[in-house]
Amino acid sequence: MSGKKFDFKKLLKGDFSTYLMVIVFYIILQTMSVSGGLSSLFKGMLVPLCIYSIMALSLNLTVGIMGELSLGHAGFMCVGAFAGATFSQLTRDAISVDLLRFILAILVGAAAAALFGFIIGIPVLRLKGDYLAIVTLAFGEIIKNVINVIYLGVDDNGLHLSIKDEAALNLSENGRVIIKGAQGITGTPKNSTFTIGIVLLLITLVIVLNLVHSRSGRAIMAIRDNRIAAESIGINVTKYKMMAFVISASLAGVAGVLYSHNLSSLLAQPKNFGYNMSIMILVYVVLGGIGNMRGSIIAAMLLTALPELLRGFSDYRMLVYAIVLILMMLFNWAPACLEFRERYSLKRMFAGKKAKEAQ
């Protein structure tokens, strides 16, 4: 022992508690799953819990850290989902190792979503407030509808693309259709597992939290707080806003790949990648606390699991769900609740105890 005092506060400052929360959550649920303590219904929700937590973290990077309202985040998830699923279908015979193919699909999905984030970000990030929200909303709807008219096939001559029908692909006898327009993609390998989901969630946390605490993160938050002041001290506003937006889009693409490899059939439907999905992810961010990464994870997991946990209430489950939403909003944002949380927070209680010991 060197005799050096252990600095627990410094450890907490490094967001150790957030990582620990995710790991403990995984250990508890994985133990319950192996021992048979989870129902088959809840087992099927383990991967979606990770998917929507990653989506909430990625959107919080745009809304909470960059300070811009985006309503098209489901569009980036859709791009990642279809890019990753298409890659897995194309390389199913060439890459026999499932895990390797899935990792490469995740990278492809993240890269495709990042590319679209960059292309969309060039005009969009010049806008502010409601205008930015409307344009990103339009992007999400455009992506979904464009994918629904695409037919993609492959044969010995390579890839064939059409926006008419399958016959227009003119495939050879050994050719196969991968994307079937509104019927989407079927037969994608179900490689998504709870363990892989948690690993991707931890990687997302590392990326987001390290960005927030980095020099680039401080520059992004300076732009959020006062753009004119940030420009006056030489901060490249376009560069840092684009950085945050592209990283946010790529992480949404990762969630999309995890989503597409958890289903046997992938469809670009409004309930999966439409406006309501983007709003739901935004609800997770707002209820968890804008800029609060730990809160985003808790809100995403709680609100994703709650409708299924309340299924026994039959017609009243959505009423209970709405009441929980209201209570969470009050707990996070009501002035009286904020004052109560500040007064009885663990940090303040420990600070008062240390002060008494010092006296």
C-alpha positions in Angstrom: 0.0 0.0 0.0 1.3 3.4 -0.9 -0.7 5.1 1.8 -2.4 7.3 -0.8 -6.1 7.9 0.1 -8.6 6.4 -2.3 -10.5 9.2 -4.0 -14.0 7.9 -4.4 -15.3 11.3 -5.6 -12.9 11.2 -8.5 -14.1 7.7 -9.4 -17.7 8.9 -9.4 -16.7 11.8 -11.5 -15.5 9.4 -14.1 -19.0 8.0 -14.4 -18.0 4.8 -12.8 -21.4 4.5 -11.2 -23.2 4.6 -14.6 -21.1 1.7 -15.9 -21.6 -0.2 -12.6 -25.4 0.3 -12.9 -25.4 -1.3 -16.4 -23.2 -4.2 -15.3 -25.2 -5.0 -12.2 -28.4 -4.8 -14.3 -27.0 -7.3 -16.7 -25.8 -9.7 -14.0 -29.2 -9.7 -12.2 -31.2 -10.2 -15.4 -28.8 -12.8 -16.9 -28.9 -14.7 -13.6 -32.7 -14.6 -13.5 -32.8 -15.7 -17.2 -30.5 -18.7 -16.7 -32.3 -19.8 -13.5 -35.7 -19.6 -15.1 -36.8 -16.5 -13.1 -37.9 -14.6 -16.2 -40.9 -15.3 -18.3 -40.5 -16.0 -22.0 -42.2 -12.6 -22.7 -39.6 -10.7 -20.6 -36.7 -12.6 -22.1 -37.9 -11.4 -25.5 -37.6 -7.8 -24.2 -34.0 -8.0 -23.1 -32.5 -7.0 -26.4 -35.0 -4.2 -27.1 -34.1 -2.8 -23.6 -30.5 -2.4 -24.9 -31.6 -1.1 -28.3 -33.8 1.8 -26.9 -31.1 2.6 -24.3 -28.6 3.1 -27.1 -31.1 5.2 -29.0 -31.8 7.4 -26.0 -28.0 7.9 -25.4 -27.4 8.8 -29.0 -30.3 11.2 -29.1 -29.2 12.8 -25.8 -25.9 13.6 -27.5 -27.9 15.8 -30.0 -30.6 17.2 -27.7 -28.8 17.4 -24.4 -25.1 18.1 -25.3 -25.5 19.9 -28.6 -28.8 21.5 -27.7 -30.6 20.9 -31.0 -34.0 19.2 -31.3 -34.0 16.3 -33.7 -37.2 14.4 -34.6 -35.8 12.1 -37.3 -33.6 9.9 -35.2 -35.6 6.8 -36.1 -34.5 7.5 -39.7 -30.8 6.9 -38.8 -31.9 3.7 -37.0 -33.7 2.6 -40.1 -30.6 3.3 -42.3 -28.4 1.3 -39.9 -30.9 -1.6 -39.7 -31.3 -2.1 -43.4 -27.6 -1.5 -44.2 -26.6 -4.1 -41.5 -29.2 -6.6 -42.6 -28.3 -6.2 -46.3 -24.6 -6.8 -45.5 -25.4 -10.0 -43.5 -27.5 -11.3 -46.3 -24.8 -10.6 -48.9 -22.0 -12.2 -46.9 -24.0 -15.1 -45.4 -22.1 -17.6 -47.5 -18.7 -15.8 -47.6 -18.4 -15.3 -43.9 -19.3 -18.4 -42.0 -18.5 -17.1 -38.5 -21.7 -15.5 -37.2 -20.1 -13.3 -34.6 -17.5 -11.9 -37.1 -20.3 -11.2 -39.7 -22.4 -9.5 -37.0 -19.5 -7.3 -35.9 -18.8 -6.3 -39.5 -22.6 -5.6 -40.0 -22.6 -3.3 -36.9 -19.6 -1.4 -38.4 -21.4 -1.2 -41.8 -24.6 0.0 -40.2 -22.8 2.6 -38.1 -20.9 3.9 -41.2 -24.0 4.1 -43.3 -25.9 6.0 -40.6 -22.9 8.3 -40.1 -22.7 9.0 -43.8 -26.4 10.0 -43.9 -25.9 12.0 -40.8 -23.1 13.9 -42.5 -25.1 14.5 -45.7 -28.2 15.6 -43.8 -26.1 17.6 -41.4 -24.6 19.9 -44.0 -27.9 21.8 -44.7 -29.7 20.9 -41.5 -27.2 22.2 -38.9 -27.5 25.7 -40.4 -31.1 25.7 -39.0 -32.2 26.2 -35.4 -35.0 25.2 -33.1 -38.3 24.3 -34.8 -36.9 24.5 -38.3 -34.3 21.9 -37.5 -36.9 19.6 -35.9 -39.2 19.9 -39.0 -36.4 19.1 -41.4 -35.1 16.1 -39.4 -38.7 14.9 -39.1 -39.0 15.1 -42.9 -35.8 13.2 -43.3 -37.0 10.3 -41.2 -40.2 10.0 -43.2 -38.3 10.2 -46.5 -35.9 7.4 -45.6 -38.7 5.1 -44.6 -40.7 5.7 -47.8 -37.7 5.4 -50.1 -36.7 2.0 -48.6 -40.3 0.8 -49.2 -39.9 1.2 -52.9 -36.4 -0.3 -53.3 -35.9 -3.8 -54.7 -32.4 -5.2 -54.3 -31.2 -8.5 -55.6 -27.9 -10.3 -56.2 -26.7 -12.9 -58.6 -23.4 -13.9 -60.4 -23.4 -10.6 -62.2 -23.5 -8.6 -59.0 -26.1 -6.3 -57.4 -29.3 -5.3 -59.2 -31.4 -2.4 -58.1 -34.9 -1.4 -59.1 -37.8 0.8 -57.8 -40.4 -0.9 -59.9 -40.8 -4.6 -58.8 -38.9 -7.8 -58.5 -39.2 -8.8 -62.1 -37.4 -5.5 -63.1 -34.3 -6.8 -61.4 -33.7 -9.3 -64.2 -31.9 -11.8 -61.9 -30.4 -15.0 -63.2 -31.7 -18.4 -62.1 -29.4 -18.6 -59.0 -30.1 -15.0 -58.1 -32.0 -14.0 -55.0 -33.9 -10.9 -53.8 -32.7 -9.3 -50.6 -34.8 -6.2 -50.2 -38.4 -6.7 -51.4 -39.8 -3.2 -51.4 -42.6 -2.8 -48.8 -42.0 -6.5 -47.7 -38.6 -5.5 -46.4 -35.9 -8.1 -45.7 -36.6 -11.6 -44.5 -34.3 -14.3 -43.2 -31.7 -12.1 -41.5 -29.6 -14.2 -39.0 -30.8 -13.6 -35.5 -27.4 -12.8 -34.0 -28.6 -10.2 -31.4 -28.3 -11.4 -27.8 -28.7 -9.7 -24.5 -24.9 -10.0 -23.8 -24.0 -8.4 -27.1 -26.6 -5.7 -26.5 -25.1 -4.8 -23.1 -21.6 -4.8 -24.6 -22.8 -2.3 -27.3 -24.6 -0.2 -24.6 -21.3 0.0 -22.6 -19.4 0.9 -25.7 -21.9 3.6 -26.5 -21.6 4.9 -22.9 -17.8 5.0 -23.3 -18.0 7.0 -26.6 -20.6 9.5 -25.3 -19.2 10.1 -21.9 -15.7 10.4 -23.1 -16.8 12.9 -25.8 -18.7 14.9 -23.2 -15.7 15.2 -20.9 -13.3 15.8 -23.7 -12.1 19.2 -25.1 -14.5 18.6 -28.1 -17.4 18.0 -25.7 -16.7 21.2 -23.9 -16.6 23.1 -27.2 -20.0 21.5 -28.2 -21.5 22.6 -24.9 -20.0 26.1 -25.2 -21.8 26.4 -28.6 -25.0 25.1 -27.1 -24.8 27.7 -24.3 -23.8 30.7 -26.3 -23.0 30.3 -30.0 -21.8 33.9 -30.5 -19.4 33.8 -27.5 -18.1 30.4 -28.8 -17.4 31.9 -32.2 -15.7 34.9 -30.7 -13.1 32.7 -29.0 -12.3 30.8 -32.2 -14.4 27.6 -31.8 -15.3 26.2 -35.2 -19.1 25.9 -34.7 -19.8 23.9 -37.9 -17.0 21.3 -37.2 -18.1 20.5 -33.6 -21.9 20.5 -34.4 -21.3 18.2 -37.3 -19.1 15.9 -35.1 -21.8 15.5 -32.5 -24.5 15.0 -35.1 -22.6 12.4 -37.0 -21.6 10.4 -33.9 -25.2 10.5 -32.7 -26.4 9.2 -36.1 -23.8 6.4 -36.2 -24.8 5.2 -32.7 -28.4 5.2 -33.8 -27.2 3.0 -36.7 -25.7 0.6 -34.3 -29.0 0.3 -32.5 -30.6 -0.3 -35.9 -28.3 -3.2 -36.7 -29.0 -4.7 -33.2 -32.7 -4.3 -34.0 -32.6 -5.9 -37.5 -30.7 -8.9 -36.2 -33.3 -9.5 -33.5 -36.1 -10.1 -36.0 -36.7 -12.7 -38.7 -38.4 -10.0 -40.8 -37.5 -6.4 -41.1 -40.1 -3.9 -42.4 -39.8 -0.1 -42.8 -43.1 0.6 -41.1 -44.3 3.7 -39.2 -44.5 1.8 -35.9 -40.8 0.7 -36.3 -39.1 3.7 -37.8 -41.7 6.4 -38.1 -42.5 9.7 -36.4 -43.9 8.1 -33.3 -40.6 6.1 -32.7 -38.6 9.4 -32.8 -41.0 11.0 -30.4 -40.8 8.0 -28.0 -37.0 8.2 -28.0 -37.2 11.9 -27.3 -39.6 11.1 -24.4 -36.9 8.8 -22.9 -34.4 11.6 -23.1 -36.7 14.3 -21.6 -37.9 12.1 -18.8 -34.4 10.8 -18.0 -33.1 14.4 -17.9 -31.7 16.3 -20.8 -28.0 15.8 -20.8 -28.2 13.1 -18.1 -26.9 9.8 -19.7 -27.7 7.6 -16.7 -31.2 9.0 -16.6 -31.7 8.3 -20.3 -30.8 4.6 -19.7 -33.1 4.3 -16.7 -36.0 6.0 -18.5 -35.6 3.9 -21.7 -35.5 0.6 -19.8 -38.3 1.4 -17.5 -40.7 2.8 -20.2 -39.8 0.0 -22.6 -40.6 -2.7 -20.1 -43.5 -1.1 -18.4 -46.3 -1.7 -21.1 -45.4 -5.4 -21.1 -45.1 -5.6 -17.3 -48.6 -4.0 -17.0 -50.2 -6.3 -19.6 -52.1 -8.0 -16.8 -54.0 -4.8 -16.2 -55.6 -5.3 -19.6 -57.5 -2.1 -20.7 -56.0 -0.1 -17.8 -52.3 -0.7 -18.6 -51.9 2.4 -20.9 -53.7 4.5 -18.2 -51.1 3.3 -15.6 -48.3 3.9 -18.2 -49.5 7.5 -18.7 -49.7 8.1 -14.9 -46.1 6.9 -14.6 -45.0 9.3 -17.3 -46.6 12.2 -15.5 -45.0 11.2 -12.2 -41.6 10.8 -13.8 -41.9 14.2 -15.4 -42.9 15.8 -12.1 -40.1 14.1 -10.3 -37.5 15.3 -12.8 -38.7 18.8 -13.5 -41.2 20.1 -10.8 -39.5 22.9 -8.7 -40.6 21.4 -5.4 -39.3 17.9 -6.4 -36.0 19.5 -7.6 -35.6 21.3 -4.2 -36.4 18.1 -2.3 -33.9 16.0 -4.3 -31.2 18.7 -3.8 -31.9 18.9 -0.1 -31.8 15.1 0.5 -29.3 14.0 -2.1 -26.6 11.5 -1.1 -23.9 13.9 -2.2 -25.2 16.6 0.2 -25.7 14.2 3.0 -22.1 12.9 2.7 -20.8 16.4 2.5 -22.7 17.3 5.7 -21.3 14.2 7.5 -17.8 15.1 6.5 -18.2 18.7 7.7 -19.4 17.4 11.1 -16.5 15.0 11.3 -14.1 17.8 10.5 -15.4 19.9 13.4 
